[in-house]
Amino acid sequence: MATEPAASRDALPGLAVVGLDHRTAPPALRDAMFLTEGELPAFGAALAAAGLTQAIVLSTCDRVEVQLSDPDPAAAAVRVAGVFAARAAERQLVLADSLSQRVGTEALGHIFRVAASLESHVTGEPQILGQVRDADRRAREAGLLGPELDAVLQAAYGAAKRVRSETTIGERPVSMASSAVAVARDVHGDLARANLLVIGTGELGELLVEYLRAAGLRRAMQTDPNMRRAESQARRLAIAAVDFAALGETLVDADIIVAAAGLGRILIDRATLDRASQRRRRRPVLVLDLAVPNDVDVNVDAIDGVFRYDADDLERVALEGRIGREAEIAAARRIVDEELQRFLAGRASRAVVPTIASLRRRFEAERVRALADAGGDAARATELMMNRLLHSPQERLRALAAGADGPSARAAAERLLRELFGLDDESMRR
């Protein structure tokens, strides 16, 4: 876990993030733990029952996680892990080391990077920010969003906005989607007559549905080995959900196939697609295999009328280079780091406001008292006020010097005085 900078500890809200994502958990486990729209309220209620008062729940193809604020974030993270464990037990699953827990600065950075799409499977995909905002809205409606977590989320949105406006990181998935539209038009011409099949519930597949619709597509189907996820995404996209068990039959009606499940195994082999192609009388089929590793057997290219493109092919169509892409990702990370520091600095500044106000009240009280004691003599009043205000610091400094840690304590106090009052070494010696 990252160590919190000493200067930021007081400024940092009690944050934690608990969940699993594409880096920590295999696809099958993420699929089983995925929360549909209908399941989210009950999960939120379980969090509230576990004592959480500020929490949002993100459930996407890449992650199922809880972002929370609590006075004791480490203890809250343990309670949230218990809620996840209970859900896993209901499904006879073992989370083992797949469930990650981040606390403090590490959690804060994660929240910012997720919103900026730096933690997504496809870096730069635009859907995640909307998904975070949806989770924000649900938490607000359920009474699970307080000022501490809200401040963090608003700052994360600001960082994401800067990343979008100051880098081209978001252009990669968009350019891939645009390339897919261009290739689809080359293969099918008028897309109004084409039927789309989306396999998997990844963000890039969702983006392609949007772009192909904008290009004239009218019919689309959604499927996935996890039909709960397929039905959830189909409702969100307002398209038909079809049974994955009947994939062989569904392929006969699919003119464009977007495969984005990424389960680590082949979902469409050459023989299955060849049979479907024969029944289609070899009408053209465009296969966009966007999963890593592939969902579709690479040998389907040999089937007459089948045109297979993977993500690299689409990127080549878009004429993007890897070096430029990595440079933009690095720039995006710098922006997120800058916004993290800005957020922490702002909180640190606000944290000392009560002390500053108290100091001003003390000085004002001494000013009024000195004027009264001096009978209106300004010179005498300023002398009295100076002596009274300096008396306590002077005595405390002498006491520190005489104590067991005298030299080091005195040196630390003198450094603080120099910083607070802008004193140079010469003025300290006078």
C-alpha positions in Angstrom: 0.0 0.0 0.0 1.2 3.5 -0.8 2.5 5.6 2.1 0.6 8.8 2.6 2.7 12.0 2.4 3.0 13.4 5.9 1.7 16.8 4.8 -1.5 15.3 3.4 -2.6 13.0 6.3 -4.7 15.6 8.1 -6.2 16.7 4.8 -7.2 13.3 3.5 -10.7 12.1 4.1 -11.2 8.5 5.4 -11.3 6.7 2.1 -11.3 3.0 1.1 -12.0 1.0 -2.1 -12.9 -2.6 -1.9 -13.7 -4.9 -4.8 -12.4 -6.9 -7.7 -11.4 -5.9 -11.2 -9.9 -7.2 -14.5 -6.4 -7.1 -12.9 -7.2 -9.1 -9.7 -10.0 -11.5 -10.7 -10.6 -13.9 -13.5 -13.5 -13.2 -15.9 -15.6 -16.0 -14.6 -15.4 -14.7 -11.0 -16.2 -11.1 -12.2 -19.2 -12.4 -14.1 -20.5 -14.3 -11.1 -20.1 -11.3 -8.8 -21.5 -8.8 -11.3 -24.4 -6.8 -9.9 -27.3 -6.1 -12.3 -29.3 -2.9 -12.1 -32.0 -4.8 -10.1 -29.5 -6.2 -7.6 -27.8 -2.9 -6.8 -30.4 -1.6 -4.3 -30.2 -4.8 -2.2 -26.4 -4.6 -2.2 -26.5 -1.0 -1.2 -28.9 -1.9 1.6 -26.4 -4.6 2.8 -23.7 -1.9 2.9 -25.9 0.4 5.0 -26.7 -2.5 7.3 -22.9 -3.0 7.7 -22.7 0.5 9.0 -21.6 2.4 5.9 -23.0 5.9 5.5 -21.1 7.1 2.5 -20.5 4.6 -0.4 -21.0 4.2 -4.1 -21.1 0.8 -5.9 -19.6 0.4 -9.4 -20.6 -2.7 -11.3 -19.1 -2.9 -14.9 -17.5 -5.4 -17.1 -14.1 -4.5 -15.7 -14.9 -4.1 -12.0 -17.3 -4.6 -9.1 -16.2 -2.3 -6.3 -17.3 -0.1 -3.5 -15.8 3.4 -3.0 -16.4 4.7 0.5 -15.7 7.3 3.1 -15.7 6.5 6.8 -14.0 7.9 9.9 -12.2 4.5 10.3 -11.7 3.4 6.6 -9.7 0.3 7.4 -12.4 -1.1 9.6 -15.1 -0.1 7.0 -13.1 -1.9 4.3 -13.2 -5.1 6.4 -17.0 -4.8 6.8 -17.4 -4.3 3.0 -15.2 -7.3 2.4 -17.7 -9.2 4.5 -20.6 -8.1 2.3 -18.7 -9.3 -0.8 -17.9 -12.6 1.0 -21.5 -13.1 1.8 -22.5 -12.6 -1.8 -19.8 -15.0 -2.9 -20.9 -17.6 -0.4 -24.5 -17.4 -1.8 -23.0 -18.4 -5.2 -20.6 -21.0 -3.8 -17.6 -18.9 -4.9 -14.2 -18.4 -3.2 -12.9 -14.9 -3.5 -9.4 -15.8 -2.1 -6.9 -13.1 -3.2 -9.1 -11.6 -5.9 -10.7 -9.1 -3.5 -8.5 -6.0 -3.2 -8.6 -3.4 -0.5 -7.2 0.1 -0.8 -7.1 2.7 2.0 -6.1 6.4 2.3 -4.0 7.9 -0.4 -4.0 4.6 -2.4 -7.8 4.7 -2.5 -7.9 8.3 -3.4 -5.6 7.8 -6.4 -7.6 4.8 -7.5 -10.9 6.7 -7.5 -9.3 9.5 -9.6 -7.8 7.0 -12.1 -11.0 5.0 -12.5 -13.0 8.2 -13.3 -10.3 9.2 -15.8 -10.4 5.7 -17.5 -6.8 5.0 -16.6 -7.8 1.8 -14.8 -10.1 0.5 -17.6 -9.3 -2.6 -19.7 -9.4 -0.3 -22.7 -7.6 2.8 -21.5 -9.5 5.9 -22.5 -12.9 4.3 -23.0 -15.6 7.0 -22.4 -18.3 4.9 -20.7 -16.7 4.7 -17.2 -17.2 8.3 -16.3 -20.9 8.0 -17.0 -21.0 4.7 -15.0 -19.3 6.5 -12.0 -21.8 9.3 -12.2 -24.7 6.7 -12.3 -23.3 5.1 -9.1 -23.0 8.6 -7.6 -26.7 9.2 -8.4 -27.8 5.9 -7.0 -25.9 6.5 -3.8 -27.4 10.0 -3.5 -30.9 8.7 -3.9 -30.3 5.9 -1.3 -28.9 8.4 1.2 -25.4 6.9 0.9 -23.6 10.0 -0.3 -22.2 12.5 2.3 -20.0 15.6 1.9 -16.7 13.8 2.3 -17.2 11.3 -0.5 -19.0 13.8 -2.7 -16.0 16.2 -2.5 -13.7 13.4 -3.6 -16.0 12.4 -6.5 -16.4 16.0 -7.7 -12.6 16.4 -7.7 -12.2 13.1 -9.6 -14.7 14.4 -12.2 -12.6 17.5 -12.6 -9.5 15.4 -13.2 -11.3 13.3 -15.7 -12.5 16.4 -17.6 -8.9 17.7 -17.8 -7.7 14.4 -19.1 -10.4 14.4 -21.8 -9.7 18.0 -22.8 -5.9 18.1 -22.6 -5.0 14.7 -24.0 -6.1 12.5 -26.9 -6.4 9.5 -24.6 -10.1 9.2 -25.4 -9.5 9.1 -29.1 -8.2 5.5 -29.2 -11.5 3.7 -28.4 -13.4 6.4 -30.4 -11.1 6.0 -33.4 -11.4 2.2 -33.2 -15.2 2.6 -33.2 -15.0 4.9 -36.2 -12.8 2.4 -38.0 -15.3 -0.3 -37.3 -18.1 1.8 -38.8 -15.9 2.4 -41.9 -15.1 -1.3 -42.3 -18.8 -2.3 -41.7 -19.8 0.1 -44.5 -17.2 -1.4 -46.8 -18.5 -4.9 -46.2 -22.3 -4.2 -46.0 -22.9 -0.8 -47.6 -26.2 0.5 -46.1 -26.1 -0.5 -42.4 -29.8 -0.1 -42.0 -30.1 -3.6 -43.5 -27.5 -5.2 -41.2 -28.1 -7.1 -38.0 -25.6 -6.8 -35.2 -24.7 -9.4 -32.6 -22.7 -8.3 -29.5 -21.0 -11.1 -27.5 -19.8 -9.9 -24.1 -20.6 -6.8 -22.1 -17.4 -4.8 -22.4 -17.3 -1.0 -22.8 -15.8 -1.1 -26.2 -18.7 -3.3 -27.5 -21.2 -0.8 -26.0 -19.4 2.0 -27.7 -19.5 0.2 -31.1 -23.3 -0.2 -30.7 -23.6 3.5 -30.3 -21.4 4.3 -33.3 -23.0 1.7 -35.6 -26.5 3.0 -34.6 -25.4 6.5 -35.4 -24.3 5.2 -38.8 -27.7 3.8 -39.6 -27.8 0.4 -37.9 -31.4 -0.5 -36.8 -31.2 -4.1 -35.4 -28.9 -5.4 -32.7 -28.7 -8.4 -30.3 -26.8 -9.0 -27.1 -25.6 -12.2 -25.6 -23.0 -13.4 -23.1 -22.2 -16.6 -21.3 -23.5 -14.8 -18.2 -27.0 -14.1 -19.3 -27.6 -11.8 -16.2 -25.0 -9.5 -17.6 -26.3 -9.8 -21.1 -29.8 -8.9 -20.1 -28.7 -6.0 -18.0 -26.7 -4.5 -20.9 -29.4 -5.3 -23.4 -31.9 -3.3 -21.4 -29.5 -0.4 -21.0 -28.9 -0.3 -24.8 -32.5 -1.1 -25.7 -31.6 -4.1 -27.8 -32.7 -7.8 -27.8 -31.0 -10.2 -25.4 -30.5 -13.7 -27.0 -29.6 -17.0 -25.2 -25.9 -17.8 -25.4 -26.8 -21.5 -25.5 -28.3 -20.9 -28.9 -25.3 -19.0 -30.3 -25.0 -21.4 -33.3 -28.5 -20.4 -34.4 -28.1 -16.7 -33.6 -25.0 -16.5 -35.9 -27.1 -17.3 -38.9 -28.9 -14.0 -38.5 -25.8 -11.9 -37.6 -24.3 -9.7 -40.4 -21.9 -8.0 -37.9 -20.4 -9.8 -34.9 -18.7 -7.9 -32.2 -17.0 -10.3 -29.9 -15.8 -8.6 -26.6 -16.2 -11.2 -23.9 -12.5 -11.9 -23.2 -13.1 -15.0 -21.2 -9.7 -16.6 -22.2 -11.3 -19.2 -24.5 -12.6 -19.4 -28.0 -16.4 -18.8 -28.1 -16.8 -19.1 -31.9 -14.7 -21.7 -33.6 -14.2 -22.1 -37.4 -16.6 -25.1 -37.7 -19.5 -23.3 -36.0 -19.2 -20.1 -38.0 -18.7 -22.1 -41.2 -22.0 -23.9 -40.6 -23.7 -20.6 -40.0 -22.2 -19.1 -43.1 -23.4 -22.0 -45.2 -26.9 -21.5 -43.9 -26.5 -17.7 -44.7 -25.6 -18.8 -48.3 -22.3 -17.1 -47.8 -23.7 -13.7 -47.4 -20.8 -11.5 -46.0 -20.2 -11.5 -42.2 -18.0 -9.0 -40.5 -16.4 -10.3 -37.3 -14.9 -7.7 -35.0 -12.9 -9.7 -32.4 -12.0 -7.1 -29.8 -11.3 -9.5 -26.9 -7.9 -10.1 -25.4 -7.3 -13.0 -25.7 -9.4 -13.7 -28.8 -13.1 -14.8 -28.6 -13.1 -16.0 -32.2 -10.9 -18.6 -33.9 -8.4 -16.6 -36.1 -8.9 -19.3 -38.8 -12.4 -18.1 -39.6 -10.7 -15.7 -42.1 -10.5 -18.7 -44.4 -14.3 -19.1 -44.6 -15.7 -17.6 -47.8 -17.6 -14.4 -47.0 -16.2 -14.0 -43.5 -14.1 -10.9 -42.7 -12.4 -10.9 -39.3 -10.7 -7.8 -37.7 -9.2 -7.6 -34.3 -8.4 -4.5 -32.2 -4.9 -4.1 -33.8 -6.5 -4.2 -37.3 -8.9 -1.5 -36.4 -6.1 0.6 -34.9 -4.1 0.2 -38.1 -7.1 1.4 -40.0 -7.2 4.4 -37.7 -3.4 5.0 -38.3 -2.6 5.2 -34.6 0.9 4.5 -33.3 1.7 2.9 -30.0 4.4 5.4 -29.1 1.9 8.3 -29.3 -0.7 6.4 -27.3 1.7 5.7 -24.5 2.8 9.3 -24.4 -0.8 10.4 -24.0 -1.4 7.9 -21.2 1.7 9.3 -19.4 0.3 12.8 -19.9 -3.0 11.7 -18.5 -1.4 10.2 -15.4 0.5 13.5 -14.8 -2.8 15.4 -15.0 -4.4 13.1 -12.5 -1.4 13.4 -10.1 -1.6 17.2 -10.4 -5.3 17.1 -9.6 -4.7 14.8 -6.6 -2.2 17.3 -5.2 -4.5 20.2 -5.8 -7.3 18.3 -4.0 -5.1 17.5 -1.0 -3.6 21.0 -0.9 -7.1 22.5 -0.9 -8.2 20.3 2.0 -5.1 21.0 3.9 -5.7 24.7 3.5 -9.3 24.5 4.7 -8.2 22.3 7.6 -6.2 25.2 9.2 -9.0 27.8 8.8 -10.3 27.3 12.4 -6.8 27.7 13.8 -6.3 30.9 11.8 -9.7 32.3 12.9 -8.8 31.5 16.6 -5.4 33.3 16.2 -7.1 36.4 14.7 -9.6 36.5 17.6 -6.8 36.2 20.1 -4.9 39.1 18.4 -8.0 41.2 18.2 -8.8 40.7 21.9 -5.3 41.7 22.9 -5.5 44.8 20.6 -8.7 46.0 22.3 -7.4 45.2 25.8 -4.1 47.0 25.1 -5.9 50.1 23.8 -8.1 50.2 26.9 -5.1 49.7 29.3 -3.0 52.4 27.5 -5.8 55.0 27.7 -5.8 55.6 24.0 -2.0 56.0 23.7 -1.3 54.2 20.4 2.5 53.8 21.1 1.9 52.4 24.6 -0.9 50.2 23.3 1.2 48.6 20.6 4.0 48.0 23.1 1.6 46.3 25.5 0.0 44.2 22.8 3.4 43.0 21.5 4.7 42.1 24.9 1.5 40.2 25.8 1.4 38.3 22.5 5.0 37.3 22.6 5.0 36.3 26.3 3.6 32.8 25.9 5.7 31.8 22.8 8.9 33.1 24.5 8.2 31.1 27.7 7.3 28.0 25.7 10.5 28.3 23.6 12.6 28.6 26.8 10.8 25.6 28.3 11.5 23.5 25.2 15.2 24.5 25.3 15.5 23.5 28.9 13.7 20.1 28.4 15.2 16.7 27.9 15.0 17.1 24.1 16.3 20.7 24.4 18.5 21.1 21.3 16.3 19.2 18.8 13.0 20.7 20.2 14.4 24.2 20.2 15.7 23.7 16.6 12.3 22.5 15.5 10.5 25.4 17.1 12.9 27.9 15.6 12.4 26.4 12.1 8.6 26.7 12.6 9.0 30.4 13.7 11.1 31.2 10.7 8.5 29.7 8.4 5.5 31.3 10.1 7.0 34.8 10.4 9.4 34.9 7.5 12.5 35.3 9.7 16.0 35.0 8.3 19.0 33.8 10.3 20.2 37.4 11.0 16.9 38.3 12.7 17.0 35.2 14.8 20.4 36.1 16.2 19.4 39.6 17.2 
